[in-house]
Amino acid sequence: MIPYRYVKRQPFVGKRRFGSVQVNPRLIAGLMVLAGIFFFLNAAYPIVSYQLWIAPRFSTTFASPTSESAIAQSFGQAQDRPYSPLPDKAQLEVLGTEMDLVDYTKASNWFPSEKVVFSENESLNYLFSIPKLGIKEAKVIVGMEDLKKSLVQYPGTALPGKFGNTVIFGHSVLPQFFNPKNYVSIFSTLPTLRVGDEILVEYSEIEYKYLVEQMIEVPPDDISILAQRYDDSYLTLITCVPPGTFLRRLIVRARLSKI
């Protein structure tokens, strides 16, 4: 009988051959770790940088969702105008109560307690541009439900160029995925706007120019952003911040420019 001796094979730590290519397992593991770190930083950096350098620029004017003084302050100084389409008691009308968002691409979920009727009729729409952000002739539909298909003007708010407050909602994601032609990401770079920047609205064959006056952060349940004041024509843009989250709301308040 021929004797046999079995010896346990030591773990292989060198290069492995896959076909005609030699691969070092340690190199593969290292590359996977680096890839994981890269993707983590890619998602975390925009949020951290927003909190450190961008968010401190914004005030928190809307202290209370039911405070008329906070609403009045958010619009700035009233204009001395001889005409007002509504009686005095309606000058600071507030639409809304509190909200509990679920699907942020559905406009009706931004303020569910309002039970506002959103229409799928696209006949009432207009064009919206922000030259600084590369947003050109984006479609805004009044009362539309789906933020994946367009920007949405909240029902019951003033039409562009009219006395009152035109309130437009837009979706946002991480800024590195910003695409001005994709409505899911169209407001991702909205925090980079500054006071004085232009917002253009083309409605009923007339182009209106609004100038940014304030940029404010508010809690998700602050409904004073929907307030209507009729001494001038205002435009309010709303999206979620920090980028890629829905913890707070960024409010960009603009006023019609007198040409």
Secondary structure, DSSP 8 states (H G I E B T S, - for coil): -------------S-EEETTEEE-HHHHHHHHHHHHHHHHHHHHHHHHHIIIIIGGGSB-----TT-HHHHHHHT-S----S--SS-GGGTTB--------S-TTBGGGTSGGG-------TTSEEEEEEGGGTEEEEEEEET-SBTTTSEEE-TTS--TTSSEEEEEE-----GGG--TT-TTTTTTTGGG--TT-EEEEEETTEEEEEEEEEEEEE-TT-GGGG-B--SSEEEEEEEEESTT--SEEEEEEEEE---
